[in-house]
Structure formats: structure tokens, C-alpha cells
């Protein structure tokens, strides 16, 4: 009997030990599962917070983008609270690159998400040549010269071996460079009676000095479109008109220091009083003619930074006779103070393209400065000791000691088109 009792006691102890171990293991497993659940729950909560934070960030970011693109009001800092997240966008303009940088930060609990967007106005053009001219060609007279490259869809003709300090290109099978000196290379179907300091590329050549290599039977260079289209000019006129309309008095005379733009002027514009300063703050569309004279100064507002401002002379009802620009008598043209800022004067007169004799733009009598002249359907004449930075037109004539001195910053000229101008996204990425 005693043996049986000992066996029963031992069996009970084993069973009790087994039960205790089972409870201990169950507890351990339960704790492990609970820890895993808690961790998963925390991870899920963090993930949801991160997702809500990012979604909230995009709401404000897209709101700021919409405001900029549609010219709505916005501040340098915009803040909102949405879905429990605090979101802040900071908008900073870079005066050098012209970029508008938007940094947006969203915070929800311990979750922080950040994105960066950079916008650039699309109203930008590249002037890669000192002179670019259409089929009307370039004519150099007296001692006029170009410091920079020339690209012509028509002929390049000179009176007396006038200097092009750079490359000279006359495009197409009718391309002709005649009686001209190019200090770099020349490209034309025909090169005649010229001096080419470097290489010459041609089909025929006659009585020409070539400093380096000659390449007969070279392919003709292609015609190049002028850099600013009529469609872009139309959009610029719309932007000017959105800024307001001046209808009287006519002609509209500036008689004291004045800031102007964006605006449309429904008649001629004149600055004809000595020492007057006209400060351009936005696009100006003159539905008539423009005349600047008597030592007046036309300048870009310093607030515009590295951008340039355009004055357009254009009467859609009379493009053959109106839209003429005269720059005379020591008138002066200044940018904003930034090295890449210019005054650009555009005539949409089309007399020259249609066989007429009107000059779309005439610059003469010591008029000088940081100015770009543009007339994609008309003739530009630069005369009498004047200097400028770039000229593009259907036809161009430089006379009497006038000098065109190309500036490198013109290759990426950014125009001030007002808040309603088109914007392109150049950068859009998450940074945290």
C-alpha cells in the first residue's frame, strides 16, 4: 500500500509540474504575442499618421500651386491644419535663377513629411546670336559692326568689310556672305569678297581670304525660326491689358518721372522731355507708335530682379502703318541692375515683310543701353553712334558707327509677365 501511495504522489507532482510549465509557457507566448500586437499597432499608427501627414501636405501644396498659377493672393508663408496635421508652405523667389521655390512641411504626432517644388515662368526666350535676322537679311554700312555671332535666313552684306566679331551664318541655298569680315568662321552657300579669320564652309567662294581651313561642298545651314512667336506676343498683350487700360489723353505723353505696367495704352506713347525717367514694372502694350527722345531714361524696376520687361507697339487694325518705334537723341535704356535684365522693345509692324518702306524700329543719335530690339515682320535700322545688346528682325540695317555688343545673359532671358504668366514645374520631390 505504501508503494502505491508513493507512486500516486510522484504522479501528482509530475502533473502539477506539467501544469505549471504549461501556464508559464502560455504566459510567455501571450506576452510575446501581446508585444508583437502592440508593436504592430504602433507601426500601423505611425504609418497612418505618416500617410495622413503626407496627404495633408499635398492639399496645401496643391492649393499654393493653384494660387500661383491663377494669380490668386498668397503670402510668403501659408499654413493650414487638416486631418490633425499642421502644414506650412514657404514660398521664396530666387532673383538669380528666376525660380519660385515652395517648401512644404507637414507634422502629425511624431510624423514629419517634407516636399519641395520649384516653378519657372515659361515666358523665357533664348537670344543665342548678337543678330538674328529673317529672309530680309542683314546690311552693314559705313563702320557699323557686330560684336557677337550673326545668324541670317537671308544674305549678309557689307559696304566695306564691316566686322562681325564672331561667326557669320547665311542659311539656305541662296545664302550669301559678301564684302564682310568675320573674326571666327563663316557658313554660306556663297562667300564673296570677304575675309574669314578662321574656317569657311561653302558651295562656292570668290575672291575671299580664309585664315584657316576651307570646306567646299559643305551642306547649307538650315533656316532658323525667330525666338518669339506671334502667339507668345499675343499672350503678352493679354497680360498687359489685364493690368489696366489707358485711353486718354492721346497721345499719352510722359512729362515727369513715371512707373508704368502692366498696362495697355490705346494710342501713341511719347517720352519727349529731357531727363525724364520711365520705370517699367510690367508688360506694356501700346496700340500705336512709341517715341523716346531728349535724353530720357527707360529702365526696368529694381524690384523685378533678373527679369526683363517688354514694350510692344502694335495696332492690330493697321499693322502696315502703325506699331512704329523711334529711339532718338541720347535716350538711354537700363535693366533693373541685375546683369541679365534688359528693356525689350517689340514692333509688330509688317511693312517690310510686305514690300513696304516703313521702318518698324529706328534707333539713332546716340541712343544706347541694355536694350533688345525685336520685330519679326519688320525692318530695324540702327544709326549714328548708337549701341545696343541684341537685335532680331525680318530685316536689319546697321549704319554710321553703330555697334551691337551681344551680352551672354541674353541666352536665357526671362521676362516679367505679371502674376498671370504661365508656370512650369521644374522640380517636385519629397525631401523627408
C-alpha positions, 0 to 999 in steps of 0.5 A: 500500500505504501508503494502505491501511495508513493507512486500516486504522489510522484504522479501528482507532482509530475502533473502539477509540474506539467501544469505549471510549465504549461501556464508559464509557457502560455504566459510567455507566448501571450506576452510575446504575442501581446508585444508583437500586437502592440508593436504592430499597432504602433507601426500601423499608427505611425504609418497612418499618421505618416500617410495622413501627414503626407496627404495633408501636405499635398492639399496645401501644396496643391492649393499654393500651386493653384494660387500661383498659377491663377494669380490668386493672393498668397503670402510668403508663408501659408499654413493650414491644419487638416486631418490633425496635421499642421502644414506650412508652405514657404514660398521664396523667389530666387532673383538669380535663377528666376525660380519660385521655390515652395517648401512644404512641411507637414507634422502629425504626432511624431510624423514629419513629411517634407516636399519641395517644388520649384516653378519657372515662368515659361515666358523665357526666350533664348537670344543665342546670336548678337543678330538674328535676322529673317529672309530680309537679311542683314546690311552693314554700312559705313563702320557699323559692326557686330560684336557677337555671332550673326545668324541670317535666313537671308544674305549678309552684306557689307559696304566695306568689310564691316566686322562681325566679331564672331561667326557669320551664318547665311542659311539656305541655298541662296545664302550669301556672305559678301564684302564682310569680315568675320573674326571666327568662321563663316557658313554660306552657300556663297562667300564673296569678297570677304575675309574669314579669320578662321574656317569657311564652309561653302558651295562656292567662294570668290575672291575671299581670304580664309585664315584657316581651313576651307570646306567646299561642298559643305551642306547649307545651314538650315533656316532658323525660326525667330525666338518669339512667336506671334502667339507668345506676343499675343499672350503678352498683350493679354497680360498687359491689358489685364493690368489696366487700360489707358485711353486718354489723353492721346497721345499719352505723353510722359512729362515727369518721372513715371512707373508704368505696367502692366498696362495697355495704352490705346494710342501713341506713347511719347517720352519727349522731355529731357531727363525724364525717367520711365520705370517699367514694372510690367508688360506694356502694350501700346496700340500705336507708335512709341517715341523716346527722345531728349535724353530720357531714361527707360529702365526696368524696376529694381524690384523685378530682379533678373527679369526683363520687361517688354514694350510692344507697339502694335495696332492690330487694325493697321499693322502696315502703318502703325506699331512704329518705334523711334529711339532718338537723341541720347535716350538711354535704356537700363535693366533693373541692375541685375546683369541679365535684365534688359528693356525689350522693345517689340514692333509688330509692324509688317511693312517690310515683310510686305514690300513696304518702306516703313521702318518698324524700329529706328534707333539713332543719335546716340541712343544706347543701353541694355536694350533688345530690339525685336520685330519679326515682320519688320525692318530695324535700322540702327544709326549714328553712334548708337549701341545696343545688346541684341537685335532680331528682325525680318530685316536689319540695317546697321549704319554710321558707327553703330555697334551691337555688343551681344551680352551672354545673359541674353541666352536665357532671358526671362521676362516679367509677365505679371502674376498671370504668366504661365508656370512650369514645374521644374522640380517636385520631390519629397525631401523627408 
